[in-house]
Amino acid sequence: MRIGFDAKRAFANKTGLGNYSRFILEALLRYEKTNEYLAYTPRNTQDLFPTFPSGSIRFPDKWIDQKLSSYWRYSRISKQLSEERVELFHGLSNEIPQGLSARNIRSVVTIHDLIFERLPHLFKPVDRLIYRHKFRSACARADEVVAVSEQTKRDLVDLYQVDPGKIKVIYQDSSSIFRQPSDDRLNAEILQKYQLNKPYVLCVGTLEERKNQHRLVEAFAQSNAKNFELVLIGKATPYLAKINESIARGKLQNRVKVLHNIPSDHLPAFYQQATVFAYISVYEGFGIPILEALHSGIPVLSAKGSCLEEAGGKGGLYADPLKTEEVSQQLNRLLTDQSLRSDLIQAGKLHVAQFDAKQIAAQLTMLYAGIL
C-alpha cells in the first residue's frame, strides 16, 4: 500500500499532536515495512523528526502552494496526492483535505479530543467554529475515523452523531525514551542542576487552565507531604499567574519549582527519580504524560471524569479534579504508603503493555487494508 500522511505536526510541533504523528510514523516504519509511507508537510525547518527518511518527505510541488500552504493542506494537496499515486491518506491531526474521494483516494482521520466542545469557555468563539467545521467535515468525509480513546469515541457519537461503527479506537504510546533507564550520571546532574534536594512529586504538561496545576498546588499545600517538593514542568501561559498565586497563598515558594524549556532528553530522568506523578487535568483526549510515568516506573495520581482513568488503569489513584480535598487525600495515600506505591507500579507495568507500538502499527495496517 502507498499511504500518505498529513505530517505537518510531526515536523512542526514539539509536543501533543507532533508527538502523536511521530509515534505513528515511527511505529509503521519499524514494524510494518511492506507498505510505502509518504509524509506531507509544508516545511521541515525545526529538525524535530530527523529519523524519518528524507526521501519520503513531500512538500508542496507548486510555487503557489508553497506560498499558500494552509490552502494546500485544505484542498490543493489532493491533486498532488493523486499524481503521486497515493492510495490512502491519513489525517493525523483532526482534519483531511477536500477532494480526496473525487480522486479515488481513500481516507482515515484521527480525532484526538473534542475539548473545545466540552470546555468551550477555554476557547475563542471563532476558534470553536473553525474546529467544529474541520472536525465534523473530516468525520463525515473520511472512510474511517480513528479515536485515540474510548472517551473520544463517546464524544464523537454524543456530540457529532458519528456512526459508532465507523470509529475505531486505536491508542498511542509515549516516546521510547521513557522505556530506557536513565543514566546515573545524568540523574545526578539533573538533581544538581535543578536543585532538587528532596523527594518530589512531578507534574508535566503545559501550564494552562485545563491542566489544573493551581489546584494541584493547593492539594499539595493541604497534604502531609512536608518532606517533599512539587515540580511543575511545562510551557508557560498567562495561567502561570494563577499558579503563582496558589504557591504564595500556601507559602510554598521554597517547596514548589516551576520549570520551563526542559530538554526532552532530560525528561526521563525527571520521571524516574520522582516519587509520584500527578496529572489532574480537568479534561483530556488521552493523557500521554501518564504513559510516560507508567513506563518510568512511578505511580500516578490523576483525575476522574475523562480518559485519564483509561490511560492509567490500575497504575494510579484517581480523584475529582475539582475537589481539592479529595486530590489531597489521594496524594497523601501515595506519599505515605510504600506498599501501595509498589503495587501500583507493578499494575502500571502490566497496564501499559497494551499501548505497545508494534501492536498499534498492526492495528493501523489492518484498518488501512480493510478500507482498500
Residue pairs with C-beta under 8 A, 6 or more apart in sequence:
1 35
1 36
1 87
1 88
1 368
1 369
1 372
2 35
2 36
2 38
2 85
2 86
2 87
2 88
3 35
3 36
3 37
3 38
3 86
3 87
3 88
3 89
3 90
3 368
4 38
4 39
4 40
4 58
4 81
4 84
4 86
4 88
4 89
4 90
5 21
5 24
5 25
5 37
5 38
5 39
5 40
5 89
5 90
5 91
5 92
6 40
6 73
6 89
6 90
6 91
6 92
6 93
6 95
6 96
6 97
7 21
7 25
7 39
7 40
7 41
7 57
7 92
8 40
8 41
8 42
8 73
8 93
9 16
9 17
9 18
9 20
9 21
9 92
9 93
10 18
10 21
10 22
10 25
10 39
10 41
10 48
10 49
10 52
10 92
11 18
11 39
11 41
11 43
11 44
11 45
11 46
11 48
11 49
11 57
12 18
12 41
12 43
12 46
12 48
13 19
13 21
13 48
14 46
14 48
14 264
15 206
15 235
17 92
17 93
17 112
18 48
19 174
19 175
19 288
20 92
20 93
20 110
20 112
20 148
20 172
20 288
21 92
21 93
22 48
22 49
22 52
22 175
23 172
23 173
23 174
23 175
23 357
24 90
24 92
24 110
24 172
24 360
24 364
25 37
25 39
25 49
25 52
26 51
26 52
26 357
27 173
27 357
27 358
27 360
27 361
27 364
28 35
28 37
28 361
28 364
28 365
29 37
29 52
29 53
30 357
30 358
30 361
31 357
31 358
31 361
31 362
32 361
32 362
32 364
32 365
35 365
35 368
36 56
37 56
38 56
38 57
38 58
38 84
38 86
39 52
39 56
39 57
39 58
40 58
40 59
40 73
40 77
40 80
40 81
41 57
41 58
41 59
42 59
42 60
42 66
42 69
42 72
42 73
43 59
43 69
44 57
44 59
58 80
58 84
59 66
60 66
60 69
60 72
60 76
60 77
60 80
61 80
62 76
65 71
65 72
65 76
65 77
65 80
66 72
68 76
73 95
73 97
74 97
74 98
75 97
75 98
75 99
76 97
77 97
78 97
78 98
78 99
78 100
78 102
78 103
78 105
79 99
79 103
81 89
81 100
81 103
81 105
82 103
82 104
82 105
86 105
87 105
87 106
87 372
88 105
88 106
88 107
88 108
88 368
88 371
88 372
89 96
89 97
89 100
89 105
89 106
89 107
89 108
90 107
90 108
90 109
90 110
90 368
91 97
91 107
91 108
91 109
91 110
91 138
91 142
92 110
93 110
93 112
94 109
94 110
94 111
94 112
94 131
94 134
94 135
94 138
95 109
95 134
95 135
95 137
95 138
96 107
96 109
96 138
96 141
96 142
98 141
100 106
100 107
100 141
101 107
101 141
106 143
106 371
106 372
107 141
107 142
107 143
108 142
108 143
108 144
108 145
108 146
108 367
108 368
108 371
109 138
109 139
109 142
109 145
109 146
110 145
110 146
110 147
110 148
111 135
111 138
111 139
111 145
111 146
111 147
111 148
111 152
111 156
112 148
112 152
112 285
112 286
113 148
113 151
113 152
113 155
113 283
113 284
113 285
113 286
114 135
114 152
114 155
114 156
114 159
114 160
114 285
115 122
115 210
115 283
115 284
115 285
116 122
116 123
116 127
116 128
116 131
116 132
117 128
117 132
117 155
117 159
118 155
118 283
119 210
119 282
119 283
120 128
122 208
122 209
122 210
123 131
135 160
136 160
138 145
139 145
139 156
139 160
139 162
139 166
143 371
144 166
144 167
144 168
144 367
144 371
145 156
145 162
145 166
145 167
145 168
146 167
146 168
146 169
146 170
146 364
146 367
147 153
147 156
147 167
147 168
147 169
147 170
148 169
148 170
148 171
148 172
148 285
148 286
149 169
149 171
149 285
149 286
149 307
149 310
149 311
150 169
150 307
150 310
151 285
151 286
151 306
151 307
151 310
152 169
152 285
152 286
152 307
153 164
153 167
153 169
156 162
156 167
157 164
157 167
168 363
168 367
170 360
170 363
170 364
170 367
171 286
171 354
171 355
171 360
172 286
172 288
172 355
172 360
173 291
173 352
173 355
173 356
173 357
173 360
174 288
174 289
174 291
174 292
174 295
174 355
175 264
175 292
176 357
177 264
177 265
177 267
177 268
178 267
178 268
178 271
178 291
178 292
178 295
178 296
179 295
180 268
181 272
182 268
182 269
182 272
182 273
183 269
186 266
186 269
187 269
187 272
187 273
190 196
190 266
190 269
190 270
190 273
191 197
191 273
194 231
194 257
194 259
195 257
196 229
196 231
196 257
196 273
197 229
198 227
198 228
198 229
199 227
199 228
199 229
199 275
200 228
200 229
200 230
200 231
200 273
200 274
200 275
201 220
201 225
201 228
201 229
201 230
201 231
201 274
201 275
201 276
201 277
201 278
201 301
201 331
201 335
202 231
202 233
202 270
202 271
202 274
202 276
202 277
202 278
202 293
202 298
203 213
203 216
203 230
203 231
203 232
203 233
203 234
203 277
203 278
203 279
204 233
204 234
204 267
204 270
204 271
204 277
204 279
204 289
204 292
205 211
205 213
205 233
205 234
205 279
205 281
205 289
206 234
206 235
206 237
207 213
207 232
207 234
207 235
207 236
207 237
207 239
207 240
207 243
207 258
208 237
208 239
209 239
209 242
210 281
210 282
210 283
211 234
211 279
211 281
211 282
212 280
212 281
212 282
212 303
212 321
213 232
213 234
213 239
213 243
214 239
214 242
214 243
214 245
214 246
215 246
215 280
215 321
215 322
215 324
215 327
216 230
216 232
216 278
216 280
216 327
217 230
217 232
217 243
217 246
217 247
217 250
217 252
217 256
218 246
218 249
218 250
218 324
218 328
219 280
219 324
219 325
219 327
219 328
219 331
220 228
220 230
220 250
220 252
220 255
220 256
220 328
220 331
221 246
221 249
221 250
221 251
221 252
222 324
222 325
222 328
223 328
223 331
223 332
223 335
224 332
224 335
224 336
225 331
225 332
225 335
228 255
228 275
228 335
229 255
229 256
229 257
230 252
230 255
230 256
230 257
230 278
231 256
231 257
231 259
231 270
231 274
232 243
232 256
232 257
232 258
232 259
233 259
233 260
233 262
233 267
233 270
234 260
235 260
236 260
240 258
243 258
244 258
247 253
247 256
247 258
262 270
267 292
268 296
271 277
271 292
271 293
271 296
271 298
272 296
272 297
272 298
274 293
274 296
274 298
275 298
275 334
275 335
275 341
276 298
276 299
276 300
276 301
276 331
276 334
276 335
276 341
277 289
277 290
277 292
277 293
277 296
277 298
277 299
277 300
277 301
278 300
278 301
278 302
278 331
279 287
279 289
279 290
279 293
279 300
279 301
279 302
279 303
279 308
280 301
280 302
280 303
280 319
280 321
280 327
281 287
281 302
281 303
281 306
281 308
281 321
282 303
282 305
282 306
282 321
282 322
283 305
283 306
284 306
284 307
284 308
284 311
285 306
285 307
286 307
286 310
286 311
287 302
287 307
287 308
287 311
287 312
288 311
290 300
290 302
290 308
290 311
290 312
290 315
290 316
291 311
291 352
291 355
293 299
293 300
293 348
294 300
294 312
294 315
294 348
294 349
294 351
294 352
295 352
297 345
297 348
297 349
298 345
299 315
299 316
299 317
299 334
299 340
299 341
299 344
299 345
299 348
300 312
300 315
300 316
300 317
300 344
300 348
301 316
301 317
301 318
301 319
301 327
301 330
301 331
301 334
302 308
302 309
302 311
302 312
302 316
302 317
302 318
302 319
303 318
303 319
303 320
303 321
304 318
304 319
304 320
304 321
305 320
305 321
308 318
309 318
312 318
312 348
312 351
313 347
313 348
313 351
313 352
314 344
314 347
314 348
314 350
314 351
315 344
315 345
315 347
315 348
315 349
315 351
315 352
316 344
316 348
317 330
317 333
317 334
317 344
318 330
319 326
319 327
319 329
319 330
320 326
320 327
321 327
333 340
334 340
334 341
334 344
